[in-house]
Amino acid sequence: TFSFTDPAVSMDLLRAVLQPSINEEIRGIFNKYMKFFQKAAINVRDNVGEEVDPEQLIQETCRSCLEQAKLLFSDGKKVVPRLPHEQAVPKRARQVDEELNRRGSPVPKKRKGRPPGQSLSNDRGISGMAAWKLKVSEPVRRDGPKWDPSRLTETTTFVLGSRANKALGMGGTRGRLYIKHPHLFKYAADPQDKHWLAEQQHMRATGGKMAYLLIEEDIRDLAASDDYRDSVDLRLEELKPFVPPAWMTEKMQKHMETLRRGGDAPPPEAPPE
């Protein structure tokens, strides 16, 4: 039993009524700044390697923004705990961050260029909040014929993720394809796979750098879709498809089956005799 004369209860009832509208407006605010997060996350992936998940980086950044926004309503006694990596931020940087929070301004100075609210629809690649909305409200579906492991045979052709990005007009920004089309099957090559790929001159020896393999048919289906078929940047000759050895195809079949069932990727297997 709750007392409706309790101020906290009354205010929480009002909050519950207004919460859907508040959430929608907050989503709109993030939409204004999402292009900065997206470009930064892709830049991180290009610099660090394809093991970096831009979607995860964007999600963590959005959560961090919400945590820091709580400081706007701090009573001066309760301190919002910082994330572990923020503990190492230099004192001067923390002071600037806290000063900006007190002012309620997300950016220290107005800069030239496109305003935060301008759509990213004219940019090649990601469009606005598409990736973020998908991550938040729609789980990636891994079903249907394209996720049937039996479609991977000893004659199935594959392409490197980096080449698929170039073929679809996304330049060398490898992570953009995976953010825009998270339903694509992709396989992260292990050291044994990369050794074979390098030996066959499908890729350079990259050491610890990640390399993804995608099914050529999936990329050509994308190229024929409304999103790409009329693009002047389409370069299908960049695909350079190849047929992997049977032992690699078998690993990809197991990987697809694991993902289809909602599990994680299996650990790399030992090279065949």
C-alpha positions as semicolon CSV with decimal commas, in nm:
position;residue;x (nm);y (nm);z (nm)
1;T;0,000;0,000;0,000
2;F;0,133;0,341;-0,098
3;S;0,036;0,676;0,043
4;F;-0,045;0,924;-0,231
5;T;0,022;1,204;0,016
6;D;0,389;1,103;0,018
7;P;0,569;1,370;-0,191
8;A;0,817;1,116;-0,333
9;V;0,536;0,883;-0,444
10;S;0,341;1,167;-0,603
11;M;0,643;1,291;-0,794
12;D;0,732;0,940;-0,910
13;L;0,381;0,889;-1,042
14;L;0,418;1,207;-1,244
15;R;0,760;1,093;-1,365
16;A;0,614;0,760;-1,479
17;V;0,350;0,941;-1,684
18;L;0,605;1,175;-1,845
19;Q;0,886;0,918;-1,886
20;P;0,796;0,802;-2,241
21;S;0,801;1,162;-2,367
22;I;1,124;1,232;-2,181
23;N;1,286;0,922;-2,331
24;E;1,183;1,028;-2,680
25;E;1,331;1,374;-2,633
26;I;1,652;1,228;-2,494
27;R;1,675;1,006;-2,801
28;G;1,637;1,318;-3,015
29;I;1,921;1,488;-2,829
30;F;2,151;1,192;-2,886
31;N;2,050;1,194;-3,250
32;K;2,202;1,542;-3,282
33;Y;2,542;1,426;-3,164
34;M;2,540;1,067;-3,291
35;K;2,741;1,153;-3,603
36;F;3,035;1,257;-3,383
37;F;3,021;0,930;-3,189
38;Q;2,992;0,726;-3,507
39;K;3,285;0,890;-3,683
40;A;3,500;0,867;-3,371
41;A;3,415;0,499;-3,317
42;I;3,498;0,411;-3,677
43;N;3,823;0,607;-3,651
44;V;3,915;0,409;-3,339
45;R;3,846;0,085;-3,522
46;D;4,063;0,190;-3,817
47;N;4,349;0,281;-3,584
48;V;4,325;-0,011;-3,343
49;G;4,194;-0,296;-3,559
50;E;3,875;-0,475;-3,649
51;E;3,853;-0,643;-3,309
52;V;3,708;-0,312;-3,189
53;D;3,327;-0,305;-3,197
54;P;3,213;0,050;-3,291
55;E;2,855;-0,022;-3,183
56;Q;2,972;-0,117;-2,835
57;L;3,189;0,195;-2,813
58;I;2,892;0,413;-2,910
59;Q;2,667;0,244;-2,654
60;E;2,924;0,290;-2,376
61;T;2,971;0,656;-2,471
62;C;2,595;0,720;-2,463
63;R;2,569;0,559;-2,120
64;S;2,862;0,768;-1,998
65;C;2,689;1,084;-2,124
66;L;2,378;0,996;-1,926
67;E;2,584;0,930;-1,612
68;Q;2,761;1,264;-1,644
69;A;2,431;1,441;-1,707
70;K;2,323;1,338;-1,357
71;L;2,569;1,596;-1,224
72;L;2,333;1,866;-1,352
73;F;2,091;1,762;-1,077
74;S;2,343;1,685;-0,805
75;D;2,265;1,824;-0,460
76;G;2,635;1,872;-0,397
77;K;2,655;1,577;-0,158
78;K;2,609;1,273;-0,381
79;V;2,886;1,211;-0,629
80;V;2,821;1,019;-0,949
81;P;3,084;0,742;-0,967
82;R;3,313;0,769;-1,266
83;L;3,400;0,490;-1,503
84;P;3,736;0,314;-1,438
85;H;3,914;0,478;-1,731
86;E;3,807;0,823;-1,609
87;Q;4,005;0,784;-1,288
88;A;4,324;0,839;-1,486
89;V;4,205;1,161;-1,653
90;P;4,440;1,452;-1,570
91;K;4,321;1,696;-1,306
92;R;4,287;1,984;-1,554
93;A;4,068;1,774;-1,784
94;R;3,842;1,678;-1,493
95;Q;3,808;2,043;-1,393
96;V;3,704;2,139;-1,747
97;D;3,454;1,850;-1,757
98;E;3,299;1,952;-1,425
99;E;3,286;2,318;-1,528
100;L;3,103;2,228;-1,849
101;N;2,856;2,018;-1,653
102;R;2,784;2,308;-1,419
103;R;2,719;2,533;-1,716
104;G;2,501;2,270;-1,878
105;S;2,688;2,297;-2,207
106;P;2,793;1,977;-2,391
107;V;3,055;2,157;-2,602
108;P;3,306;2,422;-2,486
109;K;3,294;2,637;-2,799
110;K;3,079;2,670;-3,105
111;R;3,269;2,543;-3,405
112;K;3,231;2,607;-3,773
113;G;3,075;2,343;-3,994
114;R;2,749;2,155;-3,993
115;P;2,520;2,219;-3,693
116;P;2,471;1,925;-3,454
117;G;2,112;1,875;-3,569
118;Q;2,197;1,833;-3,936
119;S;2,119;1,492;-4,076
120;L;2,396;1,256;-4,178
121;S;2,186;1,131;-4,470
122;N;2,414;1,299;-4,725
123;D;2,719;1,118;-4,593
124;R;2,817;0,784;-4,736
125;G;2,779;0,501;-4,490
126;I;2,589;0,525;-4,164
127;S;2,266;0,724;-4,150
128;G;2,183;0,901;-3,826
129;M;2,066;0,680;-3,545
130;A;2,011;0,362;-3,750
131;A;2,284;0,156;-3,583
132;W;2,204;0,286;-3,234
133;K;1,829;0,222;-3,263
134;L;1,895;-0,130;-3,391
135;K;2,126;-0,206;-3,099
136;V;1,883;-0,071;-2,841
137;S;1,546;-0,190;-2,963
138;E;1,599;-0,466;-3,217
139;P;1,816;-0,772;-3,159
140;V;2,016;-0,892;-3,457
141;R;1,820;-1,175;-3,616
142;R;2,021;-1,473;-3,731
143;D;1,769;-1,696;-3,901
144;G;1,643;-1,775;-4,248
145;P;1,824;-1,924;-4,548
146;K;2,126;-1,693;-4,523
147;W;2,202;-1,830;-4,176
148;D;2,174;-2,196;-4,273
149;P;2,522;-2,350;-4,235
150;S;2,445;-2,592;-4,517
151;R;2,476;-2,304;-4,765
152;L;2,849;-2,302;-4,697
153;T;2,999;-2,567;-4,921
154;E;3,346;-2,639;-5,056
155;T;3,265;-2,420;-5,359
156;T;3,123;-2,119;-5,170
157;T;3,319;-1,804;-5,248
158;F;3,420;-1,550;-4,985
159;V;3,559;-1,196;-4,984
160;L;3,759;-0,997;-4,734
161;G;3,563;-0,743;-4,532
162;S;3,800;-0,464;-4,633
163;R;3,739;-0,539;-5,002
164;A;3,361;-0,559;-4,948
165;N;3,365;-0,209;-4,797
166;K;3,552;-0,071;-5,098
167;A;3,325;-0,256;-5,341
168;L;3,014;-0,099;-5,184
169;G;3,166;0,248;-5,199
170;M;3,264;0,284;-4,835
171;G;3,633;0,335;-4,900
172;G;3,880;0,193;-4,652
173;T;3,651;0,240;-4,352
174;R;3,609;-0,128;-4,276
175;G;3,383;-0,099;-3,973
176;R;3,114;0,094;-4,158
177;L;2,979;-0,213;-4,339
178;Y;2,936;-0,410;-4,018
179;I;2,754;-0,124;-3,843
180;K;2,520;-0,054;-4,132
181;H;2,444;-0,424;-4,197
182;P;2,479;-0,612;-3,866
183;H;2,273;-0,903;-4,005
184;L;2,554;-1,003;-4,240
185;F;2,741;-1,320;-4,157
186;K;3,106;-1,244;-4,095
187;Y;3,384;-1,470;-3,978
188;A;3,692;-1,345;-3,797
189;A;3,995;-1,522;-3,940
190;D;4,219;-1,686;-3,680
191;P;4,601;-1,704;-3,714
192;Q;4,582;-2,029;-3,910
193;D;4,331;-1,877;-4,154
194;K;4,534;-1,560;-4,197
195;H;4,845;-1,763;-4,267
196;W;4,664;-1,940;-4,553
197;L;4,519;-1,612;-4,682
198;A;4,864;-1,453;-4,684
199;E;5,021;-1,755;-4,854
200;Q;4,756;-1,737;-5,128
201;Q;4,816;-1,361;-5,157
202;H;4,458;-1,276;-5,069
203;M;4,587;-1,043;-4,797
204;R;4,910;-0,918;-4,650
205;A;5,061;-1,074;-4,342
206;T;4,906;-0,855;-4,072
207;G;5,019;-1,013;-3,746
208;G;4,756;-0,947;-3,481
209;K;4,532;-0,735;-3,703
210;M;4,177;-0,865;-3,746
211;A;4,046;-0,986;-4,083
212;Y;3,684;-1,070;-4,154
213;L;3,554;-1,301;-4,426
214;L;3,210;-1,247;-4,578
215;I;3,010;-1,452;-4,825
216;E;3,041;-1,309;-5,177
217;E;2,674;-1,381;-5,253
218;D;2,563;-1,166;-4,956
219;I;2,770;-0,870;-5,074
220;R;2,644;-0,899;-5,431
221;D;2,286;-0,913;-5,298
222;L;2,354;-0,589;-5,111
223;A;2,504;-0,433;-5,423
224;A;2,184;-0,514;-5,614
225;S;1,961;-0,360;-5,345
226;D;1,804;-0,013;-5,362
227;D;2,070;0,123;-5,125
228;Y;2,361;0,054;-5,359
229;R;2,268;-0,041;-5,714
230;D;2,253;0,319;-5,837
231;S;2,559;0,434;-5,644
232;V;2,838;0,586;-5,853
233;D;3,084;0,452;-5,593
234;L;2,998;0,086;-5,653
235;R;3,316;-0,106;-5,737
236;L;3,234;-0,477;-5,753
237;E;3,566;-0,549;-5,924
238;E;3,724;-0,481;-5,583
239;L;3,571;-0,798;-5,433
240;K;3,838;-1,046;-5,554
241;P;3,645;-1,356;-5,436
242;F;3,817;-1,681;-5,347
243;V;3,731;-2,035;-5,238
244;P;3,883;-2,124;-4,899
245;P;4,007;-2,475;-4,821
246;A;3,760;-2,729;-4,685
247;W;3,895;-2,711;-4,329
248;M;3,834;-2,336;-4,317
249;T;3,483;-2,369;-4,459
250;E;3,406;-2,628;-4,191
251;K;3,513;-2,382;-3,921
252;M;3,290;-2,116;-4,072
253;Q;2,996;-2,357;-4,074
254;K;3,044;-2,419;-3,701
255;H;3,080;-2,047;-3,641
256;M;2,755;-1,974;-3,824
257;E;2,570;-2,245;-3,633
258;T;2,700;-2,109;-3,301
259;L;2,592;-1,754;-3,384
260;R;2,254;-1,871;-3,511
261;R;2,189;-2,033;-3,175
262;G;2,280;-1,714;-2,995
263;G;2,621;-1,822;-2,869
264;D;2,965;-1,672;-2,896
265;A;3,229;-1,762;-3,148
266;P;3,405;-2,092;-3,074
267;P;3,774;-2,081;-2,982
268;P;4,024;-2,127;-3,269
269;E;4,094;-2,488;-3,350
270;A;4,434;-2,644;-3,401
271;P;4,562;-2,659;-3,761
272;P;4,478;-2,979;-3,947
273;E;4,746;-3,237;-3,999
